[in-house]
């Protein structure tokens, strides 16, 4: 079974849960490019936090137990999650000692260690199945219209997202193609696992800004859209992007009201439905 087939076997419709946010704001300059976060922004994400979902949801834990049996893991789901979180914590600490501010792992390598399997292919397939059980995803409504509108207007599209190797595969299954096949500019796609650093680090935004400059696009004419004030809006603003908070799903909206780092951080736009962004970019 291919990776795409493996993902498809777990997919089911997932509708966003409305929030109490109100859409509004304004763009400072017309747009030449738009870069997106993925999870909770382009894709509705049921769990938000995989580890807590897997620990606390009985149905999910039962499905993980079945998955472990299929992969001949002898421990319990609880033991698996504990070992998984410990392995990530140890990897992060090692990377921090080497100077990475917000480390990112390659998740299949973590699972290879936790499952104690010889083949990375086994760990990759387990990674996909575990993700689809613990954190099922589905496209937010109206994405196809949004992508089509940006393509028609000549606005370049990109991604800056905390992600893993299976993220572009999920695009393929859920959205009908990988980002580069949907009109995204390949050089403007920045997944955390490829660089070993995750948001809210500014590193991915700085790399994107450098590439935008190479393409002749001013950073002030680029919009970054995400669902998290800390991880998305704060670093994007710091590097000169215009910003939009996607507030269309109560599962994923992160206002960070209690975080002093976010006290004075306001997005240029607030969007509660993807059709609104089409109206804001104008004719």
PyMOL commands that set and color helices and strands:
alter all, ss='L'
color gray80, all
select helices_A, chain A and resi 3-8+50-56+58-70+77-97+107-115+120-134+143-153+167-175+179-181+192-195+203-214+219-221+229-238+260-262+275-281
alter helices_A, ss='H'
color red, helices_A
select strands_A, chain A and resi 24-25+33-36+43-45+137-139+156-161+184-191+222-226+242-246+269-271
alter strands_A, ss='S'
color yellow, strands_A
deselect
rebuild
show_as cartoon
